[in-house]
Amino acid sequence: MEHLDCDALPEQIITLIVRDEPGTLFLISSVFSNRGISMRSIQLHEEPVLHHDISCTRLVIRFFGEEGRKKIISRLLTRLDCVLESSDSG
């Protein structure tokens, strides 16, 4: 696998509202891992979020990559059953 210089790539941020259940982080990290993208950080907000009366958690994921890769990752994440909402920022 080719090593990319992270300093040359812009930092991307994706914010997710996810179900608070076992396996959620595994599924999300698999999307990144299967595409050879390393997450710079994952921030889990401890305060619960209600989404259509479902107890959820807000995740903020930072990684280095092009805008095109961010769009692909966002689209793949929203297909996961555990992801209820996605927003791009940064």
PDB file of N, CA, C and O in Angstrom:
ATOM      1  N   MET A   1       0.838  -1.175   0.000  1.00  0.00           N
ATOM      2  CA  MET A   1       0.000   0.000   0.000  1.00  0.00           C
ATOM      3  C   MET A   1       0.886   1.241   0.000  1.00  0.00           C
ATOM      4  O   MET A   1       1.863   1.314   0.745  1.00  0.00           O
ATOM      5  N   GLU A   2       0.546   2.197  -0.822  1.00  0.00           N
ATOM      6  CA  GLU A   2       1.330   3.425  -0.948  1.00  0.00           C
ATOM      7  C   GLU A   2       1.095   4.325   0.256  1.00  0.00           C
ATOM      8  O   GLU A   2      -0.045   4.508   0.685  1.00  0.00           O
ATOM      9  N   HIS A   3       2.163   4.886   0.799  1.00  0.00           N
ATOM     10  CA  HIS A   3       2.054   5.802   1.933  1.00  0.00           C
ATOM     11  C   HIS A   3       1.881   7.222   1.412  1.00  0.00           C
ATOM     12  O   HIS A   3       2.679   7.703   0.608  1.00  0.00           O
ATOM     13  N   LEU A   4       0.835   7.882   1.879  1.00  0.00           N
ATOM     14  CA  LEU A   4       0.589   9.266   1.468  1.00  0.00           C
ATOM     15  C   LEU A   4       1.111  10.220   2.524  1.00  0.00           C
ATOM     16  O   LEU A   4       1.002   9.949   3.720  1.00  0.00           O
ATOM     17  N   ASP A   5       1.669  11.318   2.096  1.00  0.00           N
ATOM     18  CA  ASP A   5       2.147  12.350   3.008  1.00  0.00           C
ATOM     19  C   ASP A   5       0.945  13.156   3.489  1.00  0.00           C
ATOM     20  O   ASP A   5       0.354  13.917   2.722  1.00  0.00           O
ATOM     21  N   CYS A   6       0.587  12.987   4.761  1.00  0.00           N
ATOM     22  CA  CYS A   6      -0.612  13.632   5.310  1.00  0.00           C
ATOM     23  C   CYS A   6      -0.517  15.148   5.293  1.00  0.00           C
ATOM     24  O   CYS A   6      -1.541  15.830   5.233  1.00  0.00           O
ATOM     25  N   ASP A   7       0.712  15.693   5.347  1.00  0.00           N
ATOM     26  CA  ASP A   7       0.861  17.141   5.336  1.00  0.00           C
ATOM     27  C   ASP A   7       0.419  17.742   4.006  1.00  0.00           C
ATOM     28  O   ASP A   7       0.058  18.918   3.945  1.00  0.00           O
ATOM     29  N   ALA A   8       0.446  16.950   2.953  1.00  0.00           N
ATOM     30  CA  ALA A   8       0.071  17.448   1.633  1.00  0.00           C
ATOM     31  C   ALA A   8      -1.439  17.368   1.402  1.00  0.00           C
ATOM     32  O   ALA A   8      -1.951  17.967   0.457  1.00  0.00           O
ATOM     33  N   LEU A   9      -2.151  16.635   2.254  1.00  0.00           N
ATOM     34  CA  LEU A   9      -3.592  16.467   2.092  1.00  0.00           C
ATOM     35  C   LEU A   9      -4.351  17.327   3.102  1.00  0.00           C
ATOM     36  O   LEU A   9      -3.894  17.505   4.231  1.00  0.00           O
ATOM     37  N   PRO A  10      -5.499  17.859   2.705  1.00  0.00           N
ATOM     38  CA  PRO A  10      -6.284  18.657   3.649  1.00  0.00           C
ATOM     39  C   PRO A  10      -6.979  17.769   4.684  1.00  0.00           C
ATOM     40  O   PRO A  10      -7.306  16.612   4.421  1.00  0.00           O
ATOM     41  N   GLU A  11      -7.192  18.346   5.863  1.00  0.00           N
ATOM     42  CA  GLU A  11      -7.927  17.621   6.890  1.00  0.00           C
ATOM     43  C   GLU A  11      -9.416  17.689   6.562  1.00  0.00           C
ATOM     44  O   GLU A  11      -9.941  18.749   6.223  1.00  0.00           O
ATOM     45  N   GLN A  12     -10.082  16.553   6.667  1.00  0.00           N
ATOM     46  CA  GLN A  12     -11.511  16.472   6.419  1.00  0.00           C
ATOM     47  C   GLN A  12     -12.214  16.128   7.727  1.00  0.00           C
ATOM     48  O   GLN A  12     -11.648  15.454   8.587  1.00  0.00           O
ATOM     49  N   ILE A  13     -13.447  16.594   7.871  1.00  0.00           N
ATOM     50  CA  ILE A  13     -14.234  16.331   9.077  1.00  0.00           C
ATOM     51  C   ILE A  13     -15.612  15.841   8.664  1.00  0.00           C
ATOM     52  O   ILE A  13     -16.273  16.444   7.819  1.00  0.00           O
ATOM     53  N   ILE A  14     -16.033  14.742   9.269  1.00  0.00           N
ATOM     54  CA  ILE A  14     -17.374  14.207   9.063  1.00  0.00           C
ATOM     55  C   ILE A  14     -18.019  14.046  10.433  1.00  0.00           C
ATOM     56  O   ILE A  14     -17.424  13.464  11.340  1.00  0.00           O
ATOM     57  N   THR A  15     -19.229  14.559  10.581  1.00  0.00           N
ATOM     58  CA  THR A  15     -19.987  14.424  11.819  1.00  0.00           C
ATOM     59  C   THR A  15     -21.148  13.468  11.577  1.00  0.00           C
ATOM     60  O   THR A  15     -21.892  13.603  10.606  1.00  0.00           O
ATOM     61  N   LEU A  16     -21.287  12.502  12.475  1.00  0.00           N
ATOM     62  CA  LEU A  16     -22.327  11.487  12.338  1.00  0.00           C
ATOM     63  C   LEU A  16     -23.204  11.431  13.577  1.00  0.00           C
ATOM     64  O   LEU A  16     -22.730  11.649  14.692  1.00  0.00           O
ATOM     65  N   ILE A  17     -24.480  11.141  13.380  1.00  0.00           N
ATOM     66  CA  ILE A  17     -25.367  10.755  14.466  1.00  0.00           C
ATOM     67  C   ILE A  17     -25.566   9.256  14.279  1.00  0.00           C
ATOM     68  O   ILE A  17     -26.074   8.811  13.249  1.00  0.00           O
ATOM     69  N   VAL A  18     -25.158   8.476  15.291  1.00  0.00           N
ATOM     70  CA  VAL A  18     -25.174   7.019  15.166  1.00  0.00           C
ATOM     71  C   VAL A  18     -25.960   6.391  16.312  1.00  0.00           C
ATOM     72  O   VAL A  18     -26.108   6.972  17.387  1.00  0.00           O
ATOM     73  N   ARG A  19     -26.455   5.194  16.049  1.00  0.00           N
ATOM     74  CA  ARG A  19     -27.116   4.424  17.101  1.00  0.00           C
ATOM     75  C   ARG A  19     -26.074   4.061  18.161  1.00  0.00           C
ATOM     76  O   ARG A  19     -24.939   3.708  17.842  1.00  0.00           O
ATOM     77  N   ASP A  20     -26.479   4.155  19.407  1.00  0.00           N
ATOM     78  CA  ASP A  20     -25.595   3.792  20.515  1.00  0.00           C
ATOM     79  C   ASP A  20     -25.779   2.306  20.790  1.00  0.00           C
ATOM     80  O   ASP A  20     -26.559   1.915  21.658  1.00  0.00           O
ATOM     81  N   GLU A  21     -25.041   1.473  20.029  1.00  0.00           N
ATOM     82  CA  GLU A  21     -25.176   0.025  20.165  1.00  0.00           C
ATOM     83  C   GLU A  21     -23.843  -0.645  19.838  1.00  0.00           C
ATOM     84  O   GLU A  21     -22.997  -0.064  19.158  1.00  0.00           O
ATOM     85  N   PRO A  22     -23.664  -1.877  20.331  1.00  0.00           N
ATOM     86  CA  PRO A  22     -22.410  -2.592  20.068  1.00  0.00           C
ATOM     87  C   PRO A  22     -22.176  -2.787  18.570  1.00  0.00           C
ATOM     88  O   PRO A  22     -23.108  -3.085  17.824  1.00  0.00           O
ATOM     89  N   GLY A  23     -20.938  -2.620  18.139  1.00  0.00           N
ATOM     90  CA  GLY A  23     -20.553  -2.845  16.759  1.00  0.00           C
ATOM     91  C   GLY A  23     -20.551  -1.612  15.882  1.00  0.00           C
ATOM     92  O   GLY A  23     -20.063  -1.664  14.754  1.00  0.00           O
ATOM     93  N   THR A  24     -21.086  -0.498  16.373  1.00  0.00           N
ATOM     94  CA  THR A  24     -21.171   0.717  15.566  1.00  0.00           C
ATOM     95  C   THR A  24     -19.794   1.224  15.166  1.00  0.00           C
ATOM     96  O   THR A  24     -19.556   1.499  13.990  1.00  0.00           O
ATOM     97  N   LEU A  25     -18.882   1.352  16.126  1.00  0.00           N
ATOM     98  CA  LEU A  25     -17.539   1.847  15.807  1.00  0.00           C
ATOM     99  C   LEU A  25     -16.796   0.893  14.873  1.00  0.00           C
ATOM    100  O   LEU A  25     -16.029   1.333  14.016  1.00  0.00           O
ATOM    101  N   PHE A  26     -17.021  -0.401  15.037  1.00  0.00           N
ATOM    102  CA  PHE A  26     -16.382  -1.378  14.152  1.00  0.00           C
ATOM    103  C   PHE A  26     -16.835  -1.161  12.709  1.00  0.00           C
ATOM    104  O   PHE A  26     -16.005  -1.137  11.801  1.00  0.00           O
ATOM    105  N   LEU A  27     -18.141  -1.004  12.486  1.00  0.00           N
ATOM    106  CA  LEU A  27     -18.656  -0.812  11.134  1.00  0.00           C
ATOM    107  C   LEU A  27     -18.124   0.471  10.505  1.00  0.00           C
ATOM    108  O   LEU A  27     -17.751   0.487   9.332  1.00  0.00           O
ATOM    109  N   ILE A  28     -18.093   1.544  11.291  1.00  0.00           N
ATOM    110  CA  ILE A  28     -17.616   2.825  10.777  1.00  0.00           C
ATOM    111  C   ILE A  28     -16.123   2.753  10.463  1.00  0.00           C
ATOM    112  O   ILE A  28     -15.688   3.209   9.406  1.00  0.00           O
ATOM    113  N   SER A  29     -15.346   2.188  11.369  1.00  0.00           N
ATOM    114  CA  SER A  29     -13.900   2.106  11.128  1.00  0.00           C
ATOM    115  C   SER A  29     -13.594   1.185   9.949  1.00  0.00           C
ATOM    116  O   SER A  29     -12.593   1.387   9.262  1.00  0.00           O
ATOM    117  N   SER A  30     -14.425   0.189   9.703  1.00  0.00           N
ATOM    118  CA  SER A  30     -14.223  -0.708   8.556  1.00  0.00           C
ATOM    119  C   SER A  30     -14.333   0.032   7.230  1.00  0.00           C
ATOM    120  O   SER A  30     -13.610  -0.282   6.285  1.00  0.00           O
ATOM    121  N   VAL A  31     -15.224   1.006   7.151  1.00  0.00           N
ATOM    122  CA  VAL A  31     -15.367   1.795   5.924  1.00  0.00           C
ATOM    123  C   VAL A  31     -14.050   2.498   5.606  1.00  0.00           C
ATOM    124  O   VAL A  31     -13.618   2.525   4.453  1.00  0.00           O
ATOM    125  N   PHE A  32     -13.414   3.065   6.628  1.00  0.00           N
ATOM    126  CA  PHE A  32     -12.132   3.744   6.434  1.00  0.00           C
ATOM    127  C   PHE A  32     -11.019   2.738   6.141  1.00  0.00           C
ATOM    128  O   PHE A  32     -10.237   2.921   5.209  1.00  0.00           O
ATOM    129  N   SER A  33     -10.954   1.683   6.938  1.00  0.00           N
ATOM    130  CA  SER A  33      -9.888   0.690   6.810  1.00  0.00           C
ATOM    131  C   SER A  33      -9.901   0.013   5.441  1.00  0.00           C
ATOM    132  O   SER A  33      -8.846  -0.192   4.841  1.00  0.00           O
ATOM    133  N   ASN A  34     -11.067  -0.329   4.954  1.00  0.00           N
ATOM    134  CA  ASN A  34     -11.179  -1.014   3.663  1.00  0.00           C
ATOM    135  C   ASN A  34     -10.723  -0.141   2.499  1.00  0.00           C
ATOM    136  O   ASN A  34     -10.459  -0.649   1.408  1.00  0.00           O
ATOM    137  N   ARG A  35     -10.629   1.159   2.723  1.00  0.00           N
ATOM    138  CA  ARG A  35     -10.181   2.077   1.678  1.00  0.00           C
ATOM    139  C   ARG A  35      -8.801   2.636   1.957  1.00  0.00           C
ATOM    140  O   ARG A  35      -8.357   3.553   1.266  1.00  0.00           O
ATOM    141  N   GLY A  36      -8.111   2.102   2.959  1.00  0.00           N
ATOM    142  CA  GLY A  36      -6.748   2.511   3.256  1.00  0.00           C
ATOM    143  C   GLY A  36      -6.635   3.915   3.819  1.00  0.00           C
ATOM    144  O   GLY A  36      -5.614   4.578   3.642  1.00  0.00           O
ATOM    145  N   ILE A  37      -7.689   4.374   4.502  1.00  0.00           N
ATOM    146  CA  ILE A  37      -7.681   5.720   5.079  1.00  0.00           C
ATOM    147  C   ILE A  37      -7.556   5.603   6.590  1.00  0.00           C
ATOM    148  O   ILE A  37      -8.321   4.883   7.231  1.00  0.00           O
ATOM    149  N   SER A  38      -6.596   6.310   7.148  1.00  0.00           N
ATOM    150  CA  SER A  38      -6.391   6.326   8.589  1.00  0.00           C
ATOM    151  C   SER A  38      -7.151   7.499   9.197  1.00  0.00           C
ATOM    152  O   SER A  38      -7.043   8.634   8.732  1.00  0.00           O
ATOM    153  N   MET A  39      -7.918   7.209  10.238  1.00  0.00           N
ATOM    154  CA  MET A  39      -8.621   8.284  10.934  1.00  0.00           C
ATOM    155  C   MET A  39      -7.636   9.007  11.841  1.00  0.00           C
ATOM    156  O   MET A  39      -6.898   8.371  12.594  1.00  0.00           O
ATOM    157  N   ARG A  40      -7.624  10.320  11.772  1.00  0.00           N
ATOM    158  CA  ARG A  40      -6.742  11.117  12.624  1.00  0.00           C
ATOM    159  C   ARG A  40      -7.281  11.143  14.044  1.00  0.00           C
ATOM    160  O   ARG A  40      -6.520  11.018  15.005  1.00  0.00           O
ATOM    161  N   SER A  41      -8.609  11.306  14.180  1.00  0.00           N
ATOM    162  CA  SER A  41      -9.225  11.284  15.505  1.00  0.00           C
ATOM    163  C   SER A  41     -10.704  10.951  15.390  1.00  0.00           C
ATOM    164  O   SER A  41     -11.347  11.202  14.371  1.00  0.00           O
ATOM    165  N   ILE A  42     -11.221  10.379  16.468  1.00  0.00           N
ATOM    166  CA  ILE A  42     -12.650  10.120  16.607  1.00  0.00           C
ATOM    167  C   ILE A  42     -13.060  10.744  17.931  1.00  0.00           C
ATOM    168  O   ILE A  42     -12.543  10.385  18.988  1.00  0.00           O
ATOM    169  N   GLN A  43     -13.988  11.673  17.859  1.00  0.00           N
ATOM    170  CA  GLN A  43     -14.472  12.314  19.078  1.00  0.00           C
ATOM    171  C   GLN A  43     -15.905  11.862  19.303  1.00  0.00           C
ATOM    172  O   GLN A  43     -16.778  12.064  18.459  1.00  0.00           O
ATOM    173  N   LEU A  44     -16.129  11.252  20.451  1.00  0.00           N
ATOM    174  CA  LEU A  44     -17.440  10.755  20.826  1.00  0.00           C
ATOM    175  C   LEU A  44     -18.012  11.702  21.870  1.00  0.00           C
ATOM    176  O   LEU A  44     -17.433  11.877  22.942  1.00  0.00           O
ATOM    177  N   HIS A  45     -19.152  12.314  21.555  1.00  0.00           N
ATOM    178  CA  HIS A  45     -19.788  13.222  22.508  1.00  0.00           C
ATOM    179  C   HIS A  45     -20.602  12.405  23.496  1.00  0.00           C
ATOM    180  O   HIS A  45     -21.449  11.602  23.102  1.00  0.00           O
ATOM    181  N   GLU A  46     -20.344  12.610  24.776  1.00  0.00           N
ATOM    182  CA  GLU A  46     -20.976  11.796  25.813  1.00  0.00           C
ATOM    183  C   GLU A  46     -22.450  12.098  26.009  1.00  0.00           C
ATOM    184  O   GLU A  46     -23.215  11.217  26.402  1.00  0.00           O
ATOM    185  N   GLU A  47     -22.860  13.333  25.741  1.00  0.00           N
ATOM    186  CA  GLU A  47     -24.273  13.637  25.948  1.00  0.00           C
ATOM    187  C   GLU A  47     -25.099  12.946  24.863  1.00  0.00           C
ATOM    188  O   GLU A  47     -24.801  13.065  23.675  1.00  0.00           O
ATOM    189  N   PRO A  48     -26.150  12.215  25.288  1.00  0.00           N
ATOM    190  CA  PRO A  48     -26.968  11.494  24.309  1.00  0.00           C
ATOM    191  C   PRO A  48     -27.742  12.452  23.406  1.00  0.00           C
ATOM    192  O   PRO A  48     -28.101  13.560  23.806  1.00  0.00           O
ATOM    193  N   VAL A  49     -27.984  12.001  22.198  1.00  0.00           N
ATOM    194  CA  VAL A  49     -28.742  12.760  21.212  1.00  0.00           C
ATOM    195  C   VAL A  49     -29.998  11.961  20.909  1.00  0.00           C
ATOM    196  O   VAL A  49     -29.926  10.754  20.679  1.00  0.00           O
ATOM    197  N   LEU A  50     -31.140  12.621  20.906  1.00  0.00           N
ATOM    198  CA  LEU A  50     -32.367  11.935  20.510  1.00  0.00           C
ATOM    199  C   LEU A  50     -32.624  12.194  19.038  1.00  0.00           C
ATOM    200  O   LEU A  50     -32.649  13.341  18.593  1.00  0.00           O
ATOM    201  N   HIS A  51     -32.812  11.123  18.291  1.00  0.00           N
ATOM    202  CA  HIS A  51     -33.097  11.216  16.863  1.00  0.00           C
ATOM    203  C   HIS A  51     -34.316  10.338  16.613  1.00  0.00           C
ATOM    204  O   HIS A  51     -34.222   9.110  16.632  1.00  0.00           O
ATOM    205  N   HIS A  52     -35.444  10.965  16.383  1.00  0.00           N
ATOM    206  CA  HIS A  52     -36.710  10.226  16.204  1.00  0.00           C
ATOM    207  C   HIS A  52     -36.951   9.273  17.368  1.00  0.00           C
ATOM    208  O   HIS A  52     -37.297   8.109  17.170  1.00  0.00           O
ATOM    209  N   ASP A  53     -36.765   9.781  18.585  1.00  0.00           N
ATOM    210  CA  ASP A  53     -36.973   9.032  19.836  1.00  0.00           C
ATOM    211  C   ASP A  53     -36.033   7.837  20.004  1.00  0.00           C
ATOM    212  O   ASP A  53     -36.340   6.922  20.768  1.00  0.00           O
ATOM    213  N   ILE A  54     -34.900   7.829  19.308  1.00  0.00           N
ATOM    214  CA  ILE A  54     -33.889   6.787  19.452  1.00  0.00           C
ATOM    215  C   ILE A  54     -32.680   7.413  20.134  1.00  0.00           C
ATOM    216  O   ILE A  54     -32.228   8.488  19.740  1.00  0.00           O
ATOM    217  N   SER A  55     -32.155   6.739  21.163  1.00  0.00           N
ATOM    218  CA  SER A  55     -30.959   7.236  21.846  1.00  0.00           C
ATOM    219  C   SER A  55     -29.745   7.045  20.942  1.00  0.00           C
ATOM    220  O   SER A  55     -29.430   5.928  20.531  1.00  0.00           O
ATOM    221  N   CYS A  56     -29.074   8.147  20.642  1.00  0.00           N
ATOM    222  CA  CYS A  56     -27.957   8.133  19.704  1.00  0.00           C
ATOM    223  C   CYS A  56     -26.758   8.863  20.287  1.00  0.00           C
ATOM    224  O   CYS A  56     -26.825   9.451  21.366  1.00  0.00           O
ATOM    225  N   THR A  57     -25.668   8.809  19.549  1.00  0.00           N
ATOM    226  CA  THR A  57     -24.429   9.471  19.929  1.00  0.00           C
ATOM    227  C   THR A  57     -23.905  10.255  18.732  1.00  0.00           C
ATOM    228  O   THR A  57     -24.089   9.848  17.585  1.00  0.00           O
ATOM    229  N   ARG A  58     -23.256  11.379  19.003  1.00  0.00           N
ATOM    230  CA  ARG A  58     -22.643  12.188  17.949  1.00  0.00           C
ATOM    231  C   ARG A  58     -21.162  11.838  17.870  1.00  0.00           C
ATOM    232  O   ARG A  58     -20.451  11.880  18.875  1.00  0.00           O
ATOM    233  N   LEU A  59     -20.702  11.494  16.673  1.00  0.00           N
ATOM    234  CA  LEU A  59     -19.296  11.192  16.411  1.00  0.00           C
ATOM    235  C   LEU A  59     -18.729  12.241  15.466  1.00  0.00           C
ATOM    236  O   LEU A  59     -19.369  12.603  14.479  1.00  0.00           O
ATOM    237  N   VAL A  60     -17.544  12.722  15.762  1.00  0.00           N
ATOM    238  CA  VAL A  60     -16.832  13.620  14.857  1.00  0.00           C
ATOM    239  C   VAL A  60     -15.541  12.909  14.459  1.00  0.00           C
ATOM    240  O   VAL A  60     -14.706  12.590  15.305  1.00  0.00           O
ATOM    241  N   ILE A  61     -15.394  12.668  13.159  1.00  0.00           N
ATOM    242  CA  ILE A  61     -14.240  11.933  12.640  1.00  0.00           C
ATOM    243  C   ILE A  61     -13.397  12.868  11.790  1.00  0.00           C
ATOM    244  O   ILE A  61     -13.911  13.557  10.910  1.00  0.00           O
ATOM    245  N   ARG A  62     -12.095  12.886  12.059  1.00  0.00           N
ATOM    246  CA  ARG A  62     -11.144  13.695  11.297  1.00  0.00           C
ATOM    247  C   ARG A  62     -10.170  12.765  10.588  1.00  0.00           C
ATOM    248  O   ARG A  62      -9.703  11.779  11.157  1.00  0.00           O
ATOM    249  N   PHE A  63      -9.871  13.096   9.336  1.00  0.00           N
ATOM    250  CA  PHE A  63      -8.901  12.321   8.563  1.00  0.00           C
ATOM    251  C   PHE A  63      -8.318  13.214   7.483  1.00  0.00           C
ATOM    252  O   PHE A  63      -8.861  14.276   7.179  1.00  0.00           O
ATOM    253  N   PHE A  64      -7.216  12.778   6.911  1.00  0.00           N
ATOM    254  CA  PHE A  64      -6.586  13.512   5.822  1.00  0.00           C
ATOM    255  C   PHE A  64      -6.975  12.867   4.502  1.00  0.00           C
ATOM    256  O   PHE A  64      -6.911  11.647   4.355  1.00  0.00           O
ATOM    257  N   GLY A  65      -7.377  13.691   3.545  1.00  0.00           N
ATOM    258  CA  GLY A  65      -7.739  13.168   2.232  1.00  0.00           C
ATOM    259  C   GLY A  65      -8.335  14.241   1.350  1.00  0.00           C
ATOM    260  O   GLY A  65      -8.631  15.347   1.800  1.00  0.00           O
ATOM    261  N   GLU A  66      -8.505  13.897   0.091  1.00  0.00           N
ATOM    262  CA  GLU A  66      -9.085  14.825  -0.869  1.00  0.00           C
ATOM    263  C   GLU A  66     -10.595  14.915  -0.661  1.00  0.00           C
ATOM    264  O   GLU A  66     -11.206  14.035  -0.055  1.00  0.00           O
ATOM    265  N   GLU A  67     -11.176  15.982  -1.168  1.00  0.00           N
ATOM    266  CA  GLU A  67     -12.621  16.197  -1.064  1.00  0.00           C
ATOM    267  C   GLU A  67     -13.399  15.049  -1.707  1.00  0.00           C
ATOM    268  O   GLU A  67     -14.449  14.649  -1.204  1.00  0.00           O
ATOM    269  N   GLY A  68     -12.885  14.522  -2.813  1.00  0.00           N
ATOM    270  CA  GLY A  68     -13.557  13.412  -3.486  1.00  0.00           C
ATOM    271  C   GLY A  68     -13.648  12.167  -2.617  1.00  0.00           C
ATOM    272  O   GLY A  68     -14.668  11.479  -2.605  1.00  0.00           O
ATOM    273  N   ARG A  69     -12.580  11.886  -1.895  1.00  0.00           N
ATOM    274  CA  ARG A  69     -12.597  10.724  -0.983  1.00  0.00           C
ATOM    275  C   ARG A  69     -13.562  10.957   0.163  1.00  0.00           C
ATOM    276  O   ARG A  69     -14.228  10.028   0.620  1.00  0.00           O
ATOM    277  N   LYS A  70     -13.639  12.190   0.627  1.00  0.00           N
ATOM    278  CA  LYS A  70     -14.573  12.514   1.703  1.00  0.00           C
ATOM    279  C   LYS A  70     -16.010  12.249   1.256  1.00  0.00           C
ATOM    280  O   LYS A  70     -16.810  11.709   2.019  1.00  0.00           O
ATOM    281  N   LYS A  71     -16.333  12.626   0.031  1.00  0.00           N
ATOM    282  CA  LYS A  71     -17.680  12.404  -0.485  1.00  0.00           C
ATOM    283  C   LYS A  71     -17.992  10.914  -0.583  1.00  0.00           C
ATOM    284  O   LYS A  71     -19.095  10.480  -0.251  1.00  0.00           O
ATOM    285  N   ILE A  72     -17.018  10.138  -1.037  1.00  0.00           N
ATOM    286  CA  ILE A  72     -17.214   8.691  -1.136  1.00  0.00           C
ATOM    287  C   ILE A  72     -17.428   8.083   0.241  1.00  0.00           C
ATOM    288  O   ILE A  72     -18.353   7.296   0.442  1.00  0.00           O
ATOM    289  N   ILE A  73     -16.568   8.451   1.193  1.00  0.00           N
ATOM    290  CA  ILE A  73     -16.678   7.926   2.557  1.00  0.00           C
ATOM    291  C   ILE A  73     -18.024   8.314   3.164  1.00  0.00           C
ATOM    292  O   ILE A  73     -18.684   7.480   3.784  1.00  0.00           O
ATOM    293  N   SER A  74     -18.435   9.561   2.994  1.00  0.00           N
ATOM    294  CA  SER A  74     -19.722  10.022   3.538  1.00  0.00           C
ATOM    295  C   SER A  74     -20.871   9.212   2.962  1.00  0.00           C
ATOM    296  O   SER A  74     -21.778   8.806   3.689  1.00  0.00           O
ATOM    297  N   ARG A  75     -20.833   8.979   1.664  1.00  0.00           N
ATOM    298  CA  ARG A  75     -21.901   8.216   1.012  1.00  0.00           C
ATOM    299  C   ARG A  75     -21.940   6.781   1.545  1.00  0.00           C
ATOM    300  O   ARG A  75     -23.018   6.242   1.797  1.00  0.00           O
ATOM    301  N   LEU A  76     -20.776   6.166   1.715  1.00  0.00           N
ATOM    302  CA  LEU A  76     -20.725   4.804   2.242  1.00  0.00           C
ATOM    303  C   LEU A  76     -21.188   4.733   3.689  1.00  0.00           C
ATOM    304  O   LEU A  76     -21.867   3.783   4.079  1.00  0.00           O
ATOM    305  N   LEU A  77     -20.825   5.733   4.486  1.00  0.00           N
ATOM    306  CA  LEU A  77     -21.242   5.746   5.890  1.00  0.00           C
ATOM    307  C   LEU A  77     -22.756   5.861   6.022  1.00  0.00           C
ATOM    308  O   LEU A  77     -23.354   5.202   6.873  1.00  0.00           O
ATOM    309  N   THR A  78     -23.374   6.681   5.199  1.00  0.00           N
ATOM    310  CA  THR A  78     -24.825   6.857   5.309  1.00  0.00           C
ATOM    311  C   THR A  78     -25.589   5.593   4.917  1.00  0.00           C
ATOM    312  O   THR A  78     -26.768   5.465   5.246  1.00  0.00           O
ATOM    313  N   ARG A  79     -24.947   4.668   4.229  1.00  0.00           N
ATOM    314  CA  ARG A  79     -25.587   3.397   3.881  1.00  0.00           C
ATOM    315  C   ARG A  79     -25.623   2.410   5.050  1.00  0.00           C
ATOM    316  O   ARG A  79     -26.370   1.432   5.016  1.00  0.00           O
ATOM    317  N   LEU A  80     -24.817   2.666   6.080  1.00  0.00           N
ATOM    318  CA  LEU A  80     -24.808   1.777   7.236  1.00  0.00           C
ATOM    319  C   LEU A  80     -26.070   1.976   8.068  1.00  0.00           C
ATOM    320  O   LEU A  80     -26.504   3.108   8.281  1.00  0.00           O
ATOM    321  N   ASP A  81     -26.659   0.878   8.539  1.00  0.00           N
ATOM    322  CA  ASP A  81     -27.873   0.959   9.345  1.00  0.00           C
ATOM    323  C   ASP A  81     -27.663   1.716  10.657  1.00  0.00           C
ATOM    324  O   ASP A  81     -28.597   2.321  11.183  1.00  0.00           O
ATOM    325  N   CYS A  82     -26.444   1.682  11.180  1.00  0.00           N
ATOM    326  CA  CYS A  82     -26.157   2.329  12.464  1.00  0.00           C
ATOM    327  C   CYS A  82     -26.003   3.848  12.327  1.00  0.00           C
ATOM    328  O   CYS A  82     -26.041   4.558  13.332  1.00  0.00           O
ATOM    329  N   VAL A  83     -25.832   4.354  11.108  1.00  0.00           N
ATOM    330  CA  VAL A  83     -25.681   5.790  10.898  1.00  0.00           C
ATOM    331  C   VAL A  83     -27.036   6.381  10.536  1.00  0.00           C
ATOM    332  O   VAL A  83     -27.630   6.025   9.518  1.00  0.00           O
ATOM    333  N   LEU A  84     -27.518   7.291  11.384  1.00  0.00           N
ATOM    334  CA  LEU A  84     -28.828   7.897  11.170  1.00  0.00           C
ATOM    335  C   LEU A  84     -28.761   9.234  10.455  1.00  0.00           C
ATOM    336  O   LEU A  84     -29.713   9.640   9.789  1.00  0.00           O
ATOM    337  N   GLU A  85     -27.626   9.921  10.597  1.00  0.00           N
ATOM    338  CA  GLU A  85     -27.478  11.246   9.991  1.00  0.00           C
ATOM    339  C   GLU A  85     -25.998  11.523   9.795  1.00  0.00           C
ATOM    340  O   GLU A  85     -25.164  11.123  10.607  1.00  0.00           O
ATOM    341  N   SER A  86     -25.681  12.220   8.698  1.00  0.00           N
ATOM    342  CA  SER A  86     -24.300  12.568   8.401  1.00  0.00           C
ATOM    343  C   SER A  86     -24.238  14.011   7.924  1.00  0.00           C
ATOM    344  O   SER A  86     -25.102  14.466   7.176  1.00  0.00           O
ATOM    345  N   SER A  87     -23.205  14.726   8.366  1.00  0.00           N
ATOM    346  CA  SER A  87     -22.986  16.076   7.845  1.00  0.00           C
ATOM    347  C   SER A  87     -21.496  16.281   7.659  1.00  0.00           C
ATOM    348  O   SER A  87     -20.677  15.826   8.457  1.00  0.00           O
ATOM    349  N   ASP A  88     -21.170  16.974   6.588  1.00  0.00           N
ATOM    350  CA  ASP A  88     -19.784  17.273   6.270  1.00  0.00           C
ATOM    351  C   ASP A  88     -19.470  18.669   6.761  1.00  0.00           C
ATOM    352  O   ASP A  88     -20.310  19.566   6.691  1.00  0.00           O
ATOM    353  N   SER A  89     -18.269  18.849   7.253  1.00  0.00           N
ATOM    354  CA  SER A  89     -17.800  20.179   7.632  1.00  0.00           C
ATOM    355  C   SER A  89     -16.304  20.224   7.425  1.00  0.00           C
ATOM    356  O   SER A  89     -15.661  19.201   7.192  1.00  0.00           O
ATOM    357  N   GLY A  90     -15.763  21.415   7.511  1.00  0.00           N
ATOM    358  CA  GLY A  90     -14.320  21.557   7.394  1.00  0.00           C
ATOM    359  C   GLY A  90     -13.845  21.693   5.982  1.00  0.00           C
ATOM    360  O   GLY A  90     -12.644  21.820   5.745  1.00  0.00           O
TER     361      GLY A  90
END
